Amino acid sequence: MTTFLVEMLRVLPKWMVLPDPIAMLLTWLEDQGRIERAEDGAYIAALNDGSRGSDVLIFARPAELAAWFGTSDSAVLDRVFPFARTGADGSQAAFWIDE
């Protein structure tokens, strides 16, 4: 298992099962040398090689969800896991669990 995939699995909420296509993507990104470490130690992977304008980043780091939702209630925060920045405006993709 790659380092990036291991880190992503480590920070995922207990309820989440990482979909196989996402696990395969994380492995491919590492195999392509697209993984970097952020200043805070988090792993970040760019989907592009820098030659295109894509701004999609996949990351393994706990999110600052309390500020987003205005609560520190784990019953709320443990249901959402952002894993990718999808635009320069701060848009993010996330996994979430519903009732």
Secondary structure, DSSP 8 states (H G I E B T S, - for coil): --HHHHHHHHHS-TT----HHHHHHHHHHHHTT-EEE-TTS-EEEESS-SSS----EEEES---HHHHHT---HHHHTTEEEEEE-STT--EEEEE---
